[in-house]
């Protein structure tokens, strides 16, 4: 079973700064199956990035995803107040279908 | 516009059963796999179950050990989750989500509380 480990657990930054969030898989995975979500307090998760680097519809271009193999990164350039939330990475495994989430990174205002 | 609206949550005693529903609209229901994802209070996201667009394939998290059953009704464009032998650790917000390898739309969630 592949485990996703996100770091840091909490990231404290100020508006306007750049955020770099990490998601590490316990073994090499296909980047086609790596996604990122944002969850604001009291809300459902929202898809940000699929296939490791493809922004979902309506997602601002300050959000970008990168990585391959075991290491993936979500970068938010120029933090806006609404970006302070919890972020999750997620991996899809096809045989049999399984979905694994990382434990989340909380992005908080410094 | 895609809409997913869950219902059926509530308070249930340990060992009891509950059926969750997710009414889908704004897309061709039969074309997409659907999943249930849950979130215990103050915790992260946990995938529960998925069903293929055709309904022919169903998949479950191993931790559920056969207690839950996912299904879908194409005449009602509705996804279901039948939950039996509920335990305190099943207490969570349950979300339905649309998509195959990733979830591009989510419902607002329905809270299930298992307590005596």
Interface residues (C-beta under 8 A of the other chain):
Chain A: X32 X33 X35 X37 X39 X44 X45 X46 X47 X50 X56 X57 X88 X90 X92 X94 X96 X97 X98 X99 X100 X101 X102 X103 X104
Chain B: X35 X37 X44 X45 X46 X47 X50 X57 X59 X61 X95 X100 X101 X102 X103 X104 X105 X106 X107 X108 X109
